[in-house]
Amino acid sequence: MKGVIFTELVSYMESVHGVAFADAVISESRLPNDGAFTSVGNYPSRHALTMVEVAARLSGTDGAVLCEDYGAWLFGRFGVLFPTIMANYPTAESLLMHVGSHIHEEVRVLYPDARPPEISAESDGDTMIVRYRSHRPMAHIAYGLIRQCLVDYGEPRIVRWHGGGRADEATFIIAAPDA
């Protein structure tokens, strides 16, 4: 998994819980690299999962909620880290419709060894369906990303997780709150 996800996870923990908390998570995670991540490096996704487990235990927050909140925070960071890519999309729907077909292709150009999740989206105008599939169990992060995307773009629709709640495969329905 790309190091940017790790470096941003550490930054998220520092911003929400403080530097001492992030240091404790890294220390208690007992990672082989002692938490020394670079944004362009590649690291096993199990290291991120271990950090989330430790952070959840230390904070008393459910791991799924922690991942969703991290995803929401990460969406804001994408605007800072990848402003040129993000500027191409004037609406939440236009962005979400192009994650799999364009944005992840841009990620592969920036990071040729990246293996982003498969994202597909379809819309009938009122309802949008976004499907997530990955070899990593990180659908809760995707849910948080989508949730914050809608908020940041001022989109009145909300996202609902449809189906079983698997972490490696998910379907998200974006529709009016009363739908």
JOVEN-V437216 format. One line per field, one symbol per residue. burial: b if it has 16 or more other ideal C-beta (glycine too) atoms within 10 Angstrom, else e. A space follows every 10 residues. Layout:
# JOVEN-V437216
burial=???
This chain:
# JOVEN-V437216
burial=bbbbbbbbbb ebbeebbeee ebebbbeebe beeebebeee eebebebbbb bbebbbeebe bebbebbbbb bbbbbebbee eeeebbeebe ebbebbbbbb eebbeebeee beeebbbebe beeeeeebbb bbebebebbb bbbbbbbbbb eeeebebbbe beeeeebeeb bbbbeeeee
